[in-house]
Amino acid sequence: MNVDFSSLYNHHEREVFNAVVATAPNFPAIEASNELMCDVACVALNRLPPRYIRHAVDYSFYLTENERMEIDAAIAESVSYAFSFVQARTALRAKAR
């Protein structure tokens, strides 16, 4: 049996990626590095529960307004934490050199 799972993805990925790009100008040293931006996205995504879906419209349709607000707040908190974490780790590595 040949099953195609390519339509499955974590709903939070796109939202986190957008939030990372929107927040990056506040962290110019991180924004300048593709590697650090990816690290921020990974840290933020790892702090959120995965929500695997096939179609974003289906997922959004079943959420209440309160659930949407909670998800948005969780994403914002995760991205904020991730930038602080990556910034601190980068500073520690620079001191160790």
C-alpha positions in Angstrom: 0.0 0.0 0.0 1.3 3.4 -1.0 0.0 6.2 1.3 0.7 9.9 0.7 1.0 11.8 3.9 2.2 15.0 2.3 -1.0 16.9 3.0 -0.5 16.6 6.8 1.2 19.3 8.7 1.3 21.0 12.1 -1.1 23.9 12.2 1.2 25.9 14.4 4.1 25.9 12.0 2.8 28.6 9.7 1.6 30.7 12.5 4.9 30.4 14.4 6.9 31.1 11.2 4.8 34.3 10.6 5.2 35.4 14.3 9.0 34.8 14.2 9.3 36.9 11.0 7.1 39.7 12.5 9.1 39.7 15.8 12.6 39.4 14.3 13.2 43.2 13.8 13.2 43.5 17.6 16.2 41.2 17.6 18.6 42.4 14.8 21.4 40.0 15.7 19.1 37.0 15.4 17.3 38.4 12.3 20.6 38.6 10.5 21.1 34.8 10.8 19.0 32.3 9.0 20.3 29.6 11.3 19.3 31.5 14.5 15.8 32.3 13.0 15.3 28.6 12.4 16.5 27.9 16.0 13.9 30.4 17.3 11.1 28.7 15.3 12.2 25.3 16.6 12.2 26.4 20.2 8.8 28.1 19.8 7.3 25.0 18.1 8.6 22.7 20.8 6.8 24.7 23.5 3.5 24.2 21.8 1.3 21.1 21.6 1.3 19.8 18.0 -2.0 20.1 16.1 -1.7 18.1 13.0 -4.2 18.8 10.3 -4.8 18.3 6.6 -6.8 21.5 5.9 -6.4 24.8 7.8 -10.0 25.8 7.1 -11.3 22.6 8.7 -9.3 23.2 11.9 -10.3 26.9 12.1 -14.0 26.1 11.6 -14.2 24.0 14.7 -12.4 26.5 17.0 -14.4 28.9 19.2 -13.3 32.5 19.4 -11.9 31.9 22.9 -9.8 28.9 21.6 -8.4 31.0 18.8 -7.4 33.7 21.2 -5.8 31.2 23.5 -3.8 29.7 20.6 -2.7 33.1 19.5 -1.6 34.0 23.0 0.3 30.7 23.3 2.1 31.3 20.0 3.0 34.8 21.0 4.4 33.6 24.4 6.3 30.8 22.8 7.9 33.0 20.2 8.8 35.6 22.8 10.4 33.0 25.0 12.2 31.5 22.0 13.8 34.8 21.0 15.0 35.4 24.6 16.3 31.8 24.8 18.2 31.9 21.6 19.6 35.4 22.3 20.8 34.2 25.8 22.4 31.0 24.3 24.1 33.0 21.6 25.5 35.4 24.2 26.8 32.5 26.3 28.5 30.9 23.3 30.2 34.2 22.4 31.6 34.5 25.9 32.9 31.0 25.8 35.0 31.7 22.8 
